[in-house]
């Protein structure tokens, strides 16, 4: 018999471990495993604050409110990290293993739906592969009291029961229900009974595969009892808070210390939550969430797969990957480690970065050789901070020339949180004519203003932001001329805090680093990364708390992340109509 071929995702039993619902919905329902259908409270969609779906709206004038929790599957990054921390198996989960994460309006993805048997079988294959590897070191996964060589049935099942309880706690991120324990024990017995040659270790491997394929592992929902009502809101329980904290700061499951704090009821204490957050930010696993946030925030992930014109001889897919690696290492160096300052200003102005030989050649930096990334310094004239790195510039460009609109829209939406609505559906936007060879990119895109007030109303804001980055071509190489003409990267930006007049991208990012708009927008995006939805206007107190933490700490983003744990947006959610609470 080959255990790898057993349909474990069916063998676990519909009544105890199955759940349905729509990933990304923020409507209410009951706990997976108790016969419910839709999961998690809310008032509609991934944003907005109107009361829909029978959900009671926030009280009039509310500012210290919590919005809906979005029901979602673990993302690909979260899955690979969770499997690593659960089983000790490193893997790189990609869209070839499972469907790519679904996007959201705020730029942070949610795990894609399992919509058909192919999706289920693909993940069954993944779980079989990692479990097959994990069984090779099964002694490190079972409780220390377990004897995998035991022959007596009673001793074997005592070990299995202990394994189910302790491994199940980590896999489901909460203590298992008695019904779940009995179902898993029944699965173990079934696997042993199907073939007398199946060993205890092999059957435990079947249990691992079964738990990996269960909704309790795959989805963000760590409740096993009734929700705790707190005034008009629902307060997350300790195990829910532990998972919210670990996936927020590590993009992975809680560790033993966090589980112990949850078991002791300590996470209801705001000071304990903050202490755990500071501990976790000092742990190497914090680098995973830092990487995940910045890749999604600036929409960088697909860079190595982009096709660039062959005339850019210094650019290859490997250089594109080096650009991503540079940005990840740079962001991590600002927020993690003994030399980290945590300062938002460093994220946008520092010339300390990381390069390998091919990337340094593209940047025209000498003294860096080899394929391994190493600390390096960029030219202060040419680059300052994350927005002047090749990953941002090449990701938001065409294959053969820079793209001011893409760059401008990304900066407006993701860096200073200015809304840029799409063109109206009922308006025909004429395409730009073919670009003459002697016309600069700025001259070419300035033709938007000729299409009338409708186009100008948006492009008069978008284009100047994009033009600020015209010193960088389609692969992020610095240039002072284009088609024989001097590049004009100057412009201005009207902010509520004042008007910025800049000469180029370095000047722009330096000035932006000192604005309240930047610190508020970055804070908002960290909240959106947590919530996977737009923050509500009624959640103003949560945002205000982060801005206060930013100011009190002298601009340290790490203190902003710690402060998130004390907000209603982190500790509470909106109930839904008819939800049973205690």
Protein Blocks (a to p, Z undefined) as FASTA:
>chain_A
ZZklpcfklmnopklmgccddehiacdcddehilpabecideeijedjbdeehiacddeh
iabbcdddddddddfklmmmmmmmmnopacdddfklpccddddfkopacddddfbfklmm
mmmmmmmmmmmmmmmmmmmmmcfklcfkbfbfklmmmmmmmmmmmmmmmmnopacdfklm
mmmmmmmmmmmmmpmklcfklmmmmmmmmmmmpmklmpgcfbfbdcddehjbccddfklm
mmmmmmmmnopacdfklmmmmmnommmpmklmmmmmmmmmmpmklmmmmmmmmmmmnopm
lmmmpccdfklmmbcfklmmmmmmmmmmmmmmmmgcjkbgoiaklmmmpcbdcddfklmm
mnopghiecjbdcdddddfklpgcjklgfklmmmmccfkbccfklmmmmmmmmmnopacd
dddfkbccdddddddfkbcfklmmmmmmmnojklmmmmmmmmmmmmmmmmpcfkopacfb
eehiacdfbdcdddfkbccddfblmlmmmmmmmpfklmmmmmmmmmmmmnopacdfklmm
mmmmmmmmmmmnnopaklmmmmmmmpmklmpccddehiacZZ
